Amino acid sequence: MRYDELEKHWQRIFELEWISLCEGSKAIAAVITDDEGRIISEGRNMTCETVIPNPAVAHAETEAIRALDRGKYPNKWGSTLHAGLEPCIMCMGTLVMGGIRKVEIAARDDFGGAMKLIDMFEFSKNKGIQVTWLDDGRGDMQRAFQTLRELLFNEDKDKLERMLKDFGFYNAKGVEAAKKFFEAEGLTRDRLADYTAGQVFDGIAGYL
């Protein structure tokens, strides 16, 4: 799959992830679309930036839901949250409380993913949230973008090894493709501005 073959909202997700990566934050993003597939809100991970007093809670899904104008888009069943990575506990709770009823996810997260918790509580279970797991290579690409971020910014080698092992639990191909792209391009922090999200996506895709 090439970048120009993606739907516009998935192109935007990877574009936002590249922006986050270039800022040193986690390469994770989410968008919300209406019932016609138009983007009506978006968010990206900003946990390593200083945009808010406590950036630790600036997760992609939470930011997208916080920015959603419910006065303009009141139909809870008319919007879908598209997430590159399975939402964590905080983001899962935010989507439940924020009126999101349809969720589409690219990559499962064996370490921090919390979507299974929805069915553990009557309150959230009764919301009838529909979750769609994609199985078309986007999960590998999601983990590849995350792998690039860690290779570039994570200076704790032991932690890096643990994280890449976690990324590879479901998406080993994405991790290995990112490593090959990273080495082939000689990618460094000061060269990130030379690339667009589409170029990175297609470069990694060449190794998948």
RODO-2510 file (C-alpha; in nm, 4 decimals, decimal comma):
residues 208
     n   res          X          Y          Z
     1     m     0,0000     0,0000     0,0000
     2     r     0,1285     0,3437    -0,0966
     3     y     0,0531     0,6726     0,0747
     4     d    -0,1576     0,8055    -0,2133
     5     e    -0,3761     0,4936    -0,1947
     6     l    -0,4882     0,5738     0,1591
     7     e    -0,8132     0,7478     0,2407
     8     k    -0,7663     1,1186     0,3150
     9     h    -0,8220     1,0709     0,6867
    10     w    -0,5556     0,8006     0,7072
    11     q    -0,3148     1,0175     0,5128
    12     r    -0,3808     1,2872     0,7713
    13     i    -0,3153     1,0461     1,0579
    14     f     0,0311     0,9607     0,9280
    15     e     0,0979     1,3269     0,8479
    16     l     0,0151     1,4193     1,2076
    17     e     0,2320     1,1340     1,3325
    18     w     0,5257     1,2646     1,1327
    19     i     0,4703     1,6127     1,2805
    20     s     0,4718     1,4644     1,6312
    21     l     0,7854     1,2637     1,5576
    22     c     0,9652     1,5720     1,4244
    23     e     0,8729     1,7519     1,7467
    24     g     1,0158     1,4652     1,9513
    25     s     0,6775     1,3386     2,0697
    26     k     0,5337     0,9909     2,0175
    27     a     0,4328     0,9082     1,6599
    28     i     0,0657     0,8544     1,7385
    29     a    -0,2345     1,0392     1,5931
    30     a    -0,6105     1,0153     1,5556
    31     v    -0,8824     1,1860     1,3553
    32     i    -1,2593     1,1923     1,3784
    33     t    -1,4720     1,1821     1,0627
    34     d    -1,8405     1,2480     1,0033
    35     d    -2,0795     1,0076     0,8318
    36     e    -1,9523     1,1235     0,4908
    37     g    -1,5886     1,0602     0,5777
    38     r    -1,4919     1,4240     0,6244
    39     i    -1,2430     1,5074     0,8979
    40     i    -1,4180     1,7036     1,1718
    41     s    -1,1508     1,6857     1,4416
    42     e    -0,7965     1,5642     1,4873
    43     g    -0,5320     1,5177     1,7498
    44     r    -0,1719     1,4118     1,7786
    45     n     0,0518     1,3030     2,0601
    46     m     0,2288     1,6017     2,2190
    47     t     0,3665     1,4378     2,5330
    48     c     0,7208     1,5636     2,4775
    49     e     0,6207     1,9225     2,4008
    50     t     0,5309     2,2156     2,6230
    51     v     0,1965     2,3137     2,4721
    52     i     0,0133     2,2501     2,7999
    53     p     0,1300     2,2556     3,1641
    54     n     0,1104     1,8752     3,1907
    55     p     0,1921     1,7333     2,8448
    56     a     0,1816     1,3752     2,9780
    57     v    -0,1933     1,3734     2,9114
    58     a    -0,1687     1,5190     2,5591
    59     h    -0,2547     1,1903     2,3874
    60     a    -0,3808     1,1817     2,0297
    61     e    -0,7297     1,0429     2,0916
    62     t    -0,7936     1,2643     2,3931
    63     e    -0,6875     1,5720     2,1964
    64     a    -0,9101     1,4806     1,9007
    65     i    -1,2128     1,4224     2,1222
    66     r    -1,1482     1,7393     2,3236
    67     a    -1,1427     1,9419     2,0011
    68     l    -1,4632     1,7890     1,8588
    69     d    -1,7375     2,0511     1,8346
    70     r    -2,0442     1,8656     1,9640
    71     g    -2,2591     2,1714     1,9033
    72     k    -2,1831     2,1421     1,5330
    73     y    -2,1714     1,7613     1,5224
    74     p    -2,4230     1,6366     1,7832
    75     n    -2,4919     1,2945     1,6264
    76     k    -2,2851     1,0468     1,8284
    77     w    -2,3431     0,7678     1,5759
    78     g    -2,2522     0,9932     1,2860
    79     s    -1,8842     1,0181     1,3702
    80     t    -1,5974     0,7700     1,3817
    81     l    -1,2690     0,7931     1,5695
    82     h    -0,9822     0,6572     1,3582
    83     a    -0,6791     0,5742     1,5728
    84     g    -0,3338     0,4715     1,4591
    85     l    -0,2774     0,2853     1,7839
    86     e    -0,5153     0,1164     2,0268
    87     p    -0,6250     0,3769     2,2848
    88     c    -0,4804     0,3587     2,6353
    89     i    -0,6854     0,3623     2,9559
    90     m    -0,7170     0,7409     2,9587
    91     c    -0,8117     0,7668     2,5928
    92     m    -1,0548     0,4764     2,6165
    93     g    -1,2317     0,6516     2,9030
    94     t    -1,2296     0,9797     2,7134
    95     l    -1,3944     0,8298     2,4057
    96     v    -1,6627     0,6661     2,6205
    97     m    -1,7378     0,9896     2,8050
    98     g    -1,6907     1,2023     2,4934
    99     g    -1,9727     1,0382     2,3026
   100     i    -1,7675     0,8380     2,0522
   101     r    -1,9590     0,5295     1,9442
   102     k    -1,7561     0,4040     1,6462
   103     v    -1,3830     0,3411     1,6582
   104     e    -1,1421     0,2149     1,3908
   105     i    -0,7933     0,1068     1,4988
   106     a    -0,4829     0,0206     1,2962
   107     a    -0,2502    -0,1388     1,5529
   108     r    -0,3194    -0,3397     1,8662
   109     d    -0,1234    -0,2477     2,1776
   110     d    -0,0448    -0,5486     2,3946
   111     f     0,1275    -0,3282     2,6540
   112     g    -0,0974    -0,0246     2,7038
   113     g    -0,4091    -0,0837     2,4945
   114     a    -0,7333    -0,0710     2,6892
   115     m    -1,0231    -0,1278     2,4502
   116     k    -1,1023    -0,4598     2,6153
   117     l    -1,1956    -0,2685     2,9296
   118     i    -1,5071    -0,1294     2,7624
   119     d    -1,6870    -0,4601     2,8155
   120     m    -1,5748    -0,4899     3,1768
   121     f    -1,7995    -0,2124     3,3084
   122     e    -2,1760    -0,1921     3,2617
   123     f    -2,1584     0,1843     3,2103
   124     s    -1,9255     0,1637     2,9103
   125     k    -2,0635    -0,1668     2,7838
   126     n    -2,4119    -0,0158     2,7569
   127     k    -2,2835     0,2538     2,5219
   128     g    -2,2736    -0,0025     2,2415
   129     i    -1,9399     0,1168     2,1089
   130     q    -1,8464    -0,0476     1,7807
   131     v    -1,4762    -0,1263     1,7391
   132     t    -1,3227    -0,2182     1,4026
   133     w    -0,9704    -0,3589     1,3903
   134     l    -0,7946    -0,3037     1,0589
   135     d    -0,5888    -0,5889     0,9171
   136     d    -0,4421    -0,4468     0,5996
   137     g    -0,0870    -0,3464     0,6869
   138     r    -0,1676    -0,0142     0,8514
   139     g    -0,0816    -0,1605     1,1884
   140     d     0,2668    -0,2455     1,0624
   141     m     0,3050     0,1088     0,9317
   142     q     0,1842     0,2552     1,2613
   143     r     0,4453     0,0596     1,4528
   144     a     0,7063     0,1515     1,1934
   145     f     0,6498     0,5227     1,2540
   146     q     0,6734     0,4616     1,6280
   147     t     0,9939     0,2638     1,5749
   148     l     1,1512     0,5517     1,3830
   149     r     1,0677     0,7879     1,6661
   150     e     1,2343     0,5656     1,9237
   151     l     1,5417     0,5060     1,7081
   152     l     1,5827     0,8816     1,6734
   153     f     1,5025     1,0037     2,0228
   154     n     1,5279     0,7203     2,2738
   155     e     1,8778     0,7292     2,4216
   156     d     1,8097     0,4567     2,6788
   157     k     1,9223     0,1483     2,4885
   158     d     1,7657    -0,1007     2,7286
   159     k     1,4317     0,0807     2,7155
   160     l     1,4569     0,1069     2,3380
   161     e     1,5041    -0,2688     2,3087
   162     r     1,2041    -0,3341     2,5344
   163     m     0,9851    -0,0928     2,3405
   164     l     1,0724    -0,2360     2,0004
   165     k     1,0016    -0,5844     2,1323
   166     d     0,6604    -0,4608     2,2443
   167     f     0,5946    -0,2937     1,9075
   168     g     0,6813    -0,6208     1,7372
   169     f     0,4408    -0,8330     1,9408
   170     y     0,1779    -0,7910     1,6677
   171     n     0,3712    -0,5929     1,4075
   172     a     0,7236    -0,7312     1,3777
   173     k     0,7275    -0,6610     1,0040
   174     g     0,6703    -0,2923     1,0677
   175     v     0,9517    -0,2729     1,3212
   176     e     1,1983    -0,4452     1,0895
   177     a     1,0929    -0,2326     0,7912
   178     a     1,1502     0,0844     0,9932
   179     k     1,4959    -0,0326     1,0983
   180     k     1,5904    -0,0983     0,7363
   181     f     1,4568     0,2396     0,6229
   182     f     1,6373     0,4144     0,9090
   183     e     1,9686     0,2539     0,8204
   184     a     1,9316     0,2919     0,4434
   185     e     1,8500     0,6628     0,4696
   186     g     2,1009     0,7352     0,7440
   187     l     1,8191     0,9180     0,9162
   188     t     1,9134     1,1747     1,1803
   189     r     1,7210     1,4359     1,3762
   190     d     1,8652     1,7246     1,1760
   191     r     1,7442     1,5706     0,8485
   192     l     1,3792     1,5166     0,9421
   193     a     1,2681     1,8351     0,7657
   194     d     1,3907     1,6866     0,4389
   195     y     1,1092     1,4306     0,4420
   196     t     0,7313     1,4415     0,4122
   197     a     0,5048     1,1882     0,5780
   198     g     0,4245     1,0429     0,2368
   199     q     0,7901     0,9932     0,1513
   200     v     0,8524     0,8190     0,4818
   201     f     0,5418     0,6029     0,4417
   202     d     0,6375     0,4922     0,0906
   203     g     1,0008     0,4424     0,1905
   204     i     0,9033     0,2085     0,4729
   205     a     0,6466     0,0347     0,2510
   206     g     0,9327    -0,0654     0,0216
   207     y     1,0660    -0,2896     0,2991
   208     l     0,7339    -0,4444     0,4047
***
